[in-house]
Amino acid sequence: MAEQSKSLVNTVELGRAIRRKREEMGLSLRDVADETKVSASTLSRIENGTGKPDADNIARLTDWLKMPMERVMGARQTEEGSDNTAVVYFPHEATPDIVEAHLRADRNLNPDTAKALAELFRVAYTQFSAPGQDTRGRKGRK
């Protein structure tokens, strides 16, 4: 069984989330390392999809991301090669993060399409949920 050596941690998911939050906050790898107590070199490898974080680092990073640990755990493949991981989220997660997770889990979308759709949603969500914006439309009583 060659599949047994496959990692049970979805480092691609974890790396994308770390990079996105780090860039949104304008932080360097060193800044994130200082906040999470995970080395900058480990963070770099995770962001690039080559790192194999241990359980302590996964816990620290998912806590910093405010992401359920289950989102990155249990990335197993079935015998047919398809991912059987369910999308897990909690109510405190930001809506764009939840939508992105669902898009990436959609087997009908390739990774580039899912990423593009997630980014489109993130931009639209940010625009329409900005403070002071009337997101209900203009219809109604005058």
Phi, psi and omega per residue, in radians:
M1 nan 1.707 -3.141
A2 -1.245 -0.400 -3.086
E3 -1.226 -0.331 -3.103
Q4 -1.098 -0.479 -3.115
S5 -1.364 -0.133 3.119
K6 -1.127 2.465 3.132
S7 -1.209 2.518 3.061
L8 -1.587 0.067 3.126
V9 -1.905 2.234 3.103
N10 -1.463 1.486 -3.083
T11 -1.219 -0.434 3.095
V12 -1.126 -0.819 3.111
E13 -1.047 -0.821 -3.124
L14 -1.119 -0.795 -3.132
G15 -1.085 -0.739 3.114
R16 -1.080 -0.758 -3.109
A17 -1.139 -0.730 3.136
I18 -1.107 -0.865 -3.117
R19 -1.046 -0.797 -3.110
R20 -1.043 -0.877 -3.111
K21 -1.140 -0.718 -3.126
R22 -1.071 -0.791 -3.135
E23 -1.219 -0.690 3.103
E24 -1.071 -0.607 -3.115
M25 -1.570 -0.088 -3.133
G26 1.197 0.603 -3.101
L27 -1.757 2.605 3.014
S28 -1.523 2.951 3.054
L29 -1.036 -0.672 3.137
R30 -1.105 -0.712 3.117
D31 -1.051 -0.805 -3.136
V32 -1.154 -0.686 3.112
A33 -1.045 -0.740 3.129
D34 -1.123 -0.675 -3.123
E35 -1.282 -0.630 -3.010
T36 -1.756 -0.256 -3.045
K37 1.131 0.510 3.017
V38 -1.978 2.285 -3.030
S39 -1.060 2.635 3.132
A40 -1.074 -0.637 3.136
S41 -1.181 -0.662 3.075
T42 -1.151 -0.752 3.106
L43 -1.043 -0.749 3.129
S44 -1.066 -0.779 3.128
R45 -1.127 -0.672 3.122
I46 -1.161 -0.786 3.119
E47 -1.042 -0.599 -3.133
N48 -1.505 -0.013 3.100
G49 1.379 0.221 -3.131
T50 -1.895 -0.133 -3.099
G51 -1.431 2.658 3.063
K52 -2.159 1.437 -3.068
P53 -1.184 2.566 3.074
D54 -1.452 3.050 -3.045
A55 -1.055 -0.710 3.139
D56 -1.093 -0.769 -3.137
N57 -1.167 -0.665 3.096
I58 -1.074 -0.776 3.134
A59 -1.096 -0.774 3.134
R60 -1.096 -0.759 -3.068
L61 -1.260 -0.738 3.117
T62 -1.170 -0.556 3.058
D63 -1.148 -0.793 3.118
W64 -1.086 -0.655 3.140
L65 -1.362 -0.258 -3.008
K66 0.997 0.774 -3.102
M67 -2.032 2.422 3.082
P68 -1.113 2.341 -3.129
M69 -1.023 -0.543 -3.126
E70 -1.066 -0.391 3.141
R71 -1.083 -0.566 -3.084
V72 -1.887 -0.054 -3.134
M73 -1.772 2.707 3.037
G74 1.333 0.482 3.130
A75 -1.365 1.358 -3.114
R76 -1.772 2.682 3.113
Q77 -1.859 2.493 3.043
T78 -1.414 3.031 3.136
E79 -1.060 -0.528 3.130
E80 -1.348 -0.146 3.111
G81 1.652 -0.013 -3.132
S82 -1.570 2.580 -3.133
D83 -1.292 2.276 3.128
N84 -1.904 0.421 -3.112
T85 -1.486 2.265 3.084
A86 -1.445 2.683 3.068
V87 -1.425 2.173 -3.137
V88 -2.036 2.328 3.061
Y89 -2.619 2.856 3.126
F90 -2.116 2.736 -3.066
P91 -0.992 -0.449 -3.110
H92 -1.343 -0.159 3.139
E93 -1.257 2.576 3.103
A94 -1.191 2.479 -3.118
T95 -0.958 -0.786 3.127
P96 -1.038 -0.587 3.116
D97 -1.193 -0.679 3.125
I98 -1.166 -0.789 3.133
V99 -1.086 -0.749 3.134
E100 -1.069 -0.738 3.126
A101 -1.072 -0.728 3.123
H102 -1.166 -0.700 3.127
L103 -1.116 -0.741 3.131
R104 -1.182 -0.488 -3.141
A105 -1.418 -0.218 -3.103
D106 -1.252 2.007 -3.099
R107 -1.211 -0.241 3.128
N108 -1.479 -0.125 -3.134
L109 -1.956 2.377 3.033
N110 -1.377 2.842 -3.049
P111 -0.995 -0.678 -3.137
D112 -1.167 -0.696 3.119
T113 -1.155 -0.771 3.122
A114 -1.063 -0.738 3.130
K115 -1.115 -0.769 -3.136
A116 -1.122 -0.762 3.128
L117 -1.133 -0.688 3.121
A118 -1.105 -0.716 3.139
E119 -1.181 -0.700 3.069
L120 -1.050 -0.783 3.129
F121 -1.102 -0.757 -3.113
R122 -1.035 -0.777 3.141
V123 -1.141 -0.831 -3.133
A124 -1.097 -0.751 -3.134
Y125 -1.069 -0.784 3.133
T126 -1.089 -0.758 -3.131
Q127 -1.118 -0.807 -3.042
F128 -1.464 -0.232 3.115
S129 -1.867 0.252 3.125
A130 -1.128 2.524 3.122
P131 -0.988 2.394 3.119
G132 1.538 -0.149 3.125
Q133 -1.469 2.405 3.054
D134 -1.582 1.758 -3.083
T135 -1.510 0.000 -3.115
R136 -1.531 -0.114 -3.121
G137 1.611 3.136 -3.065
R138 -1.735 -0.091 -3.107
K139 -1.260 2.728 3.100
G140 2.255 -2.863 -3.108
R141 -1.288 2.591 3.068
K142 -1.750 nan nan
